[in-house]
């Protein structure tokens, strides 16, 4: 299998996700979940994803679909479509699977994954994270990771606009 196919095979639907999860759980792999829009990848994303991966054996990234990003951010977003964003995330060695979800929050996906650890950026409070209480109620953990200041897709977009 060529290297691009290896990356593409990490982008899965819910059915493929469930098969992978079952196989990993058979061998006691610790499952970590995080999610986001990841519209324009930046150093803060790399830091938080690598940090998230360190909490377990397998990192699953939930990716907001284009329609979801548009509803959450603005009519002009996302800058990159969901296929491009998924491919970029899947290219990271420390990302095991990428799953695109249509809803505005990943709560349904979290219930499918049932992660041992859920990870979000340090700009969140645990009580404000969609699905966090459910993870805790299942006996999982919720971890917050700090990332680079001013690392945001919105700031990058603003800087690009201001430079023209």
KAJO-V288024 format. One record per backbone hydrogen bond with DSSP energy under -0.5 kcal/mol. CO is the residue of the C=O (numbers start at 1). NH is the residue of the N-H. E is the energy in kcal/mol with one decimal. If there is no record, write none. Layout:
# KAJO-V288024
co=(CO/CO)
nh=(NH/NH)
e=(E/E)
This chain:
# KAJO-V288024
co=(2/3/4/5/7/8/10/10/12/13/14/15/16/17/18/19/20/21/22/23/24/24/25/29/30/30/31/31/32/33/34/36/39/42/42/43/44/45/46/47/48/49/50/52/53/58/58/59/59/60/60/61/61/62/63/65/66/67/68/69/69/74/81/82/83/84/85/86/87/89/92/94/97/98/99/101/106/107/108/109/110/116/117/118/120/121/125/125/126/128/129/129/131/132/133/134/135/136/141/143/145/148/150/152/153/154/155/156/157/158/159/160/161)
nh=(6/7/8/9/10/11/12/98/100/17/18/19/20/21/22/23/24/25/26/27/27/29/28/31/57/58/116/117/60/119/62/64/41/45/46/47/48/49/50/51/52/53/54/55/56/32/60/96/97/34/62/63/99/36/101/69/70/71/72/73/74/77/85/86/87/88/89/90/91/92/95/96/61/12/63/65/110/111/112/113/114/141/33/143/145/124/128/129/129/130/132/133/135/136/137/138/140/139/118/120/122/151/152/156/157/158/159/160/161/162/163/163/164)
e=(-1.8/-1.8/-2.9/-2.3/-1.7/-1.6/-0.7/-2.8/-0.5/-2.5/-2.4/-1.7/-2.4/-2.9/-2.1/-2.0/-2.7/-2.7/-1.5/-0.8/-0.7/-2.4/-1.6/-0.6/-1.9/-2.2/-1.8/-1.9/-2.9/-2.8/-3.0/-2.0/-0.5/-0.6/-1.9/-2.6/-2.5/-2.9/-2.6/-2.5/-2.5/-2.4/-1.1/-1.8/-1.4/-3.1/-0.6/-2.1/-1.7/-2.0/-0.6/-0.5/-2.6/-1.9/-2.6/-2.4/-2.5/-1.9/-2.5/-3.3/-0.6/-1.6/-2.5/-2.5/-2.2/-2.3/-2.1/-2.7/-1.3/-1.4/-1.4/-0.6/-2.7/-2.5/-3.0/-2.5/-3.0/-1.8/-1.2/-2.8/-3.5/-2.4/-2.5/-3.0/-2.4/-1.7/-2.2/-0.5/-1.4/-0.5/-1.9/-0.5/-2.2/-2.5/-2.6/-1.4/-2.6/-1.6/-2.5/-2.0/-3.2/-1.4/-1.1/-2.1/-2.8/-2.4/-2.4/-2.4/-2.6/-2.7/-1.1/-0.5/-1.3)
